[in-house]
Amino acid sequence: DLLQASTVEGLKFFNDEYVDIMDRYPGEFAPTANAHALEEACRPVVEEMIRHGGAKAISVSSSYGDGADRVFLDSPKAEWLWEYAQDRDVLVHIHPPLVSLGAASMQQYRLIEALGRPFDTALTAARMIYSGVFDKYPKLKVLFVHMGGALAPVVCRLDWNWELNYKGIPNPPLNKVDQNLRKPSEYFKSNIYVDTMGPSAIGLKAAVEMCGVDRVLFGTDFGPVPFSPKVHIDLVNDTVTNAAGRNKIFSTNAIALLHLDQ
């Protein structure tokens, strides 16, 4: 029945569920406001959840649609979201969709979960950077989950692509990388946050190197992913040798970013 409802009705249903959980367990949860990044019609639902539902962030998908019709977050239709989030200093939490980029080629071996979703995250992040989203909204804060998806190994290539830009090359590509003002890696130090959901020591080290320990938040994906949170607690304890750094990841980064002390 829910799938037959409008987007706005569906989002309101999930947001109301969050409020119900908070009411049943007072003081235990801080929710996000669910939104459709490409449908400004859901803005009143988001505003209500933030003003009266206690939401501390806005959750959206990294892409929408499928195949040639898939749309990513560099779409002009998402402008309302970036403007709203920047003006109110609200974090945008970006999670890949259930059916990700390349899903038709990843039906076997659970490759959508293992590869498709991280690639979806990396592609929408690259498109946001190259299209100039973070230049137009310099105070915008976004969180890419799953340690940033597949971003860490390719940040250097994003920089290389931007610096090369095919200058002096005969017959350069029509769509040059010239809309963003800074090297892509610099936005990971100013606008982009990631979490610790992996679990991989290599991945966590790369996330800290990519963003800095001040921009890494603790995450687990529990309970949809049935790994005990202890797996990720041990990962941070065993990988981040500095006690102050561990405290930032476990606690103070999220408290400051999500305004949990207010």
C-alpha positions as CSV (number, residue, x, y, z in Angstrom):
1,D,0.0,0.0,0.0
2,L,2.8,2.4,0.9
3,L,4.4,2.0,-2.5
4,Q,1.2,3.2,-4.2
5,A,1.3,6.4,-2.2
6,S,2.9,9.6,-3.4
7,T,6.5,10.4,-2.5
8,V,5.4,13.0,0.0
9,E,3.0,10.6,1.7
10,G,5.7,7.9,1.8
11,L,8.2,10.2,3.4
12,K,5.7,11.5,5.9
13,F,5.0,7.8,6.9
14,F,8.6,7.1,7.6
15,N,9.2,10.4,9.4
16,D,6.2,9.7,11.6
17,E,7.6,6.3,12.4
18,Y,10.8,8.0,13.6
19,V,8.8,10.3,15.9
20,D,6.9,7.3,17.3
21,I,10.2,5.6,18.1
22,M,11.5,8.7,19.8
23,D,8.3,9.0,21.9
24,R,8.6,5.4,23.0
25,Y,12.3,5.8,23.9
26,P,12.7,9.4,25.1
27,G,16.2,10.8,25.1
28,E,17.7,7.7,23.3
29,F,17.4,8.7,19.6
30,A,18.0,11.7,17.4
31,P,16.3,11.1,14.0
32,T,17.0,12.3,10.4
33,A,14.4,13.8,8.2
34,N,13.8,11.5,5.1
35,A,13.6,13.4,1.8
36,H,13.6,13.0,-1.9
37,A,16.5,15.2,-3.1
38,L,14.9,15.7,-6.6
39,E,11.4,16.6,-5.4
40,E,11.0,20.0,-3.8
41,A,7.4,19.1,-3.0
42,C,8.7,17.1,0.0
43,R,10.2,20.3,1.6
44,P,7.3,20.9,4.0
45,V,7.6,17.4,5.3
46,V,11.4,17.9,5.9
47,E,10.8,21.3,7.5
48,E,8.2,19.8,9.9
49,M,10.5,17.0,10.9
50,I,13.3,19.4,11.6
51,R,11.2,22.0,13.4
52,H,9.0,19.8,15.4
53,G,10.3,16.2,15.0
54,G,13.7,16.8,16.4
55,A,15.5,15.8,13.2
56,K,19.3,16.6,13.2
57,A,20.0,15.8,9.5
58,I,18.3,15.1,6.2
59,S,18.6,11.7,4.6
60,V,18.6,11.3,0.8
61,S,19.6,8.7,-1.8
62,S,22.8,9.1,-3.8
63,S,20.8,8.5,-7.0
64,Y,17.2,8.0,-8.3
65,G,15.8,6.0,-11.2
66,D,17.5,3.3,-13.2
67,G,19.5,2.7,-16.4
68,A,19.8,5.6,-18.7
69,D,17.2,7.4,-16.6
70,R,19.2,7.3,-13.4
71,V,19.7,10.8,-12.0
72,F,22.5,11.8,-9.5
73,L,22.8,14.6,-7.0
74,D,24.4,17.1,-9.4
75,S,20.9,17.5,-10.9
76,P,19.5,21.1,-10.8
77,K,16.4,19.5,-9.2
78,A,18.4,19.1,-6.0
79,E,19.2,22.8,-5.7
80,W,16.4,23.3,-3.2
81,L,18.0,20.8,-0.8
82,W,21.4,22.3,-0.9
83,E,20.1,25.8,-0.3
84,Y,17.9,24.7,2.6
85,A,20.6,22.6,4.2
86,Q,23.2,25.3,4.0
87,D,20.9,28.1,5.2
88,R,20.0,26.0,8.3
89,D,23.4,24.4,8.8
90,V,21.8,20.9,8.6
91,L,23.9,17.9,7.5
92,V,22.7,16.0,4.5
93,H,23.2,12.2,5.0
94,I,23.7,10.5,1.6
95,H,23.1,6.7,1.3
96,P,23.1,4.6,-1.9
97,P,19.8,3.2,-3.1
98,L,18.7,-0.4,-2.8
99,V,19.0,-0.8,-6.6
100,S,22.3,0.9,-7.4
101,L,24.2,1.9,-10.4
102,G,25.1,-1.1,-12.6
103,A,22.5,-3.3,-10.9
104,A,21.7,-5.2,-14.1
105,S,25.3,-6.5,-14.1
106,M,25.5,-7.2,-10.3
107,Q,22.5,-9.5,-9.7
108,Q,24.8,-12.4,-8.7
109,Y,27.0,-12.8,-5.7
110,R,25.4,-9.8,-3.9
111,L,27.5,-7.5,-5.9
112,I,25.0,-4.7,-5.7
113,E,25.7,-4.5,-1.9
114,A,29.4,-5.1,-2.3
115,L,30.2,-3.0,-5.3
116,G,27.2,-1.2,-6.7
117,R,26.4,0.9,-3.7
118,P,29.9,2.1,-3.1
119,F,30.2,3.0,-6.8
120,D,26.9,4.8,-6.7
121,T,28.2,6.9,-3.8
122,A,31.5,7.7,-5.5
123,L,29.8,8.7,-8.8
124,T,27.3,11.1,-7.2
125,A,30.2,12.6,-5.1
126,A,32.4,13.2,-8.1
127,R,29.5,14.7,-10.0
128,M,28.6,17.0,-7.1
129,I,32.2,18.2,-6.9
130,Y,32.8,18.6,-10.7
131,S,29.5,20.4,-11.2
132,G,30.4,23.0,-8.6
133,V,27.8,22.2,-6.0
134,F,30.2,22.9,-3.2
135,D,31.4,26.1,-4.8
136,K,27.8,27.4,-5.1
137,Y,27.1,26.2,-1.5
138,P,30.4,26.6,0.3
139,K,29.0,25.9,3.7
140,L,27.1,22.8,2.7
141,K,27.9,19.7,4.8
142,V,27.3,16.2,3.5
143,L,28.0,12.8,4.9
144,F,28.8,9.9,2.5
145,V,28.3,6.7,4.3
146,H,30.3,3.4,4.2
147,M,33.6,5.2,4.6
148,G,32.8,7.3,1.5
149,G,32.0,4.3,-0.6
150,A,34.6,3.8,-3.4
151,L,36.0,7.4,-3.0
152,A,39.3,6.9,-1.2
153,P,41.1,4.9,-3.9
154,V,40.1,7.4,-6.7
155,V,40.5,10.8,-5.0
156,C,43.9,11.1,-6.6
157,R,42.4,10.4,-10.0
158,L,39.7,13.0,-9.4
159,D,42.5,15.5,-8.8
160,W,44.5,14.4,-11.8
161,N,41.4,14.7,-14.0
162,W,40.8,18.2,-12.8
163,E,44.5,19.3,-13.1
164,L,44.9,17.8,-16.6
165,N,41.7,19.1,-18.0
166,Y,43.0,18.3,-21.5
167,K,44.7,21.6,-21.8
168,G,46.6,21.9,-25.0
169,I,45.3,18.6,-26.3
170,P,43.9,18.7,-29.9
171,N,40.1,18.0,-30.1
172,P,39.6,17.9,-26.3
173,P,36.4,16.4,-24.9
174,L,33.3,18.6,-25.0
175,N,32.6,18.2,-21.3
176,K,35.8,19.4,-19.7
177,V,36.2,19.4,-15.9
178,D,36.2,23.1,-15.4
179,Q,33.1,23.9,-13.3
180,N,34.6,23.4,-9.8
181,L,37.1,25.9,-8.5
182,R,39.4,23.8,-6.3
183,K,41.0,20.4,-6.5
184,P,38.5,17.7,-5.7
185,S,40.5,16.5,-2.7
186,E,40.1,19.9,-1.1
187,Y,36.3,19.5,-0.7
188,F,36.9,16.4,1.5
189,K,38.5,18.9,4.0
190,S,35.7,21.4,3.9
191,N,32.3,20.0,2.9
192,I,32.5,16.2,3.0
193,Y,32.3,13.8,6.0
194,V,32.4,10.0,6.0
195,D,31.5,7.3,8.6
196,T,33.4,4.2,9.8
197,M,31.0,1.5,8.4
198,G,33.3,-1.0,6.7
199,P,34.7,-2.8,8.5
200,S,38.2,-2.5,7.3
201,A,41.3,-1.1,8.9
202,I,42.7,-0.2,5.5
203,G,39.4,1.6,4.7
204,L,39.3,3.5,8.0
205,K,42.9,4.6,7.6
206,A,42.1,5.8,4.1
207,A,39.0,7.7,5.3
208,V,41.0,9.5,8.0
209,E,43.7,10.3,5.5
210,M,41.2,11.5,3.0
211,C,39.0,13.7,5.2
212,G,41.0,14.1,8.5
213,V,40.0,12.7,11.8
214,D,37.7,15.6,12.5
215,R,35.5,14.6,9.6
216,V,35.0,10.9,10.4
217,L,31.9,9.7,12.3
218,F,31.2,6.4,13.9
219,G,28.8,4.2,12.0
220,T,27.7,0.6,11.9
221,D,24.7,-0.1,9.6
222,F,23.3,-2.2,12.5
223,G,20.7,-3.7,12.5
224,P,19.9,-4.0,8.7
225,V,23.5,-5.4,8.4
226,P,23.6,-8.0,11.2
227,F,27.1,-7.4,12.4
228,S,27.4,-6.5,16.0
229,P,28.3,-2.8,16.6
230,K,31.3,-4.2,18.5
231,V,32.9,-5.1,15.2
232,H,33.1,-1.4,14.4
233,I,33.9,-0.3,17.9
234,D,36.9,-2.7,17.9
235,L,37.9,-1.4,14.4
236,V,38.2,2.2,15.7
237,N,39.9,1.2,18.9
238,D,42.4,-1.0,17.0
239,T,43.1,1.3,14.1
240,V,43.1,4.8,15.5
241,T,46.0,4.9,17.9
242,N,45.4,8.4,19.3
243,A,42.9,8.5,22.1
244,A,41.8,12.0,21.2
245,G,41.2,10.9,17.6
246,R,39.1,7.9,18.8
247,N,37.0,10.3,21.0
248,K,36.3,12.5,18.1
249,I,35.1,9.6,15.9
250,F,33.0,8.0,18.7
251,S,31.5,11.2,20.1
252,T,32.5,14.8,19.7
253,N,32.5,15.0,15.9
254,A,28.9,13.9,15.7
255,I,27.9,16.0,18.7
256,A,29.2,19.1,17.0
257,L,28.1,18.3,13.4
258,L,24.6,17.3,14.4
259,H,24.2,20.0,17.1
260,L,23.3,17.3,19.6
261,D,24.3,19.5,22.5
262,Q,21.5,22.0,21.8
